[in-house]
């Protein structure tokens, strides 16, 4: 117990000058917390998407390098000619 202006107050009690907005402030704080949590989750998804794209691009670049290194016998075996293989190998990694 403590005293404010001669009035005894219990610990944790609102001070006499405090305004109670019926939970409006608490509701606003909750909305802010939810918005921040949503932004963090969105950033996490963005990072995951970027990591997946990076892995896909690395794999595509490696496959195109390997395709360019195949000899004519192996290219015929998979059904493409040297011109088509080099055309595919020359594409940027981000292009399908």
N, C-alpha and C positions, 0 to 999 in steps of 0.2 A: 504494500500500500504506500502511496505517496500523496502529497497534498499539492493541489493547484488552486491558487487564490482562496485558500482556506477550505477547499472541498477535498475530501478524501477520494482518491482514485485507485482503482485496482490496476496492477501491472498489465500492460497491453491494452488498456482502455483508451479510447480516442480522447484527445484533449478537448476541452470545452469549445474551442474555436474551430475544431475540425468540421468539415462539411461532409455529409453522407449523401452521395448521389445515387443511392440505391443500387450499387454494384456497377454503375456506368464506368467508373475508372478501372475497376477490375476487368470488366468486359473488354474495354479498349486495350488493356495490357494483354489480355488473352488473344485478341485479334492480331496484335503486333507480334506476339510470340508465334502464332500460327503462320503469319506472313513470312517471318524470318525463317521458320522451319521449312516452309514451302520453297523459298528462294534457295536455301541450302540443298534441298532435295533436287531442285531443278539444276543447280550447278553440278551436283553429283551425276545426274543423268547426262548432262552435257559433256562432262569429263569422260564418262563411260563411252558415249557415242564417239568422241574424238579418239579414244584409245582403240575402239573397234575399227574405225576408219583407217587409223595408222597401221594397224596390223594387216588389214586387207590390202592397203597400198604397198606395204613391204612385200607381202606374198606375191602380189601381182607383178611388181618390179622384178623379183627373183625369177618368177616363171617366164617372164619375157626375156630376161638375160639368158636363161637356159634354152629357151626356144631358139634364140639367135645362134647358140653354140652347137645345135644339133647338126649332124652331117646330112647330106642329101638322102642317103639310104634311110635314115630314121625319119626324116621329114616325109618321104614317100610312104613309109610304113604307117604314119598317122594321117596320111591323106592330104598333105598340103605341100606346096612347092616353096622354093627358097624365097621367091618374091613376096609371097603372102606371109611367110614367117618373119622376114625382115620388116615388112609393113606393120605387123603386129608388135614386133620388138621395139619399133621406133615410136610407138604411142607413148604419151606421158603416163605415168603410173596412176594418175587420178582418173583417167578416161577408161571407160569400159571398152 
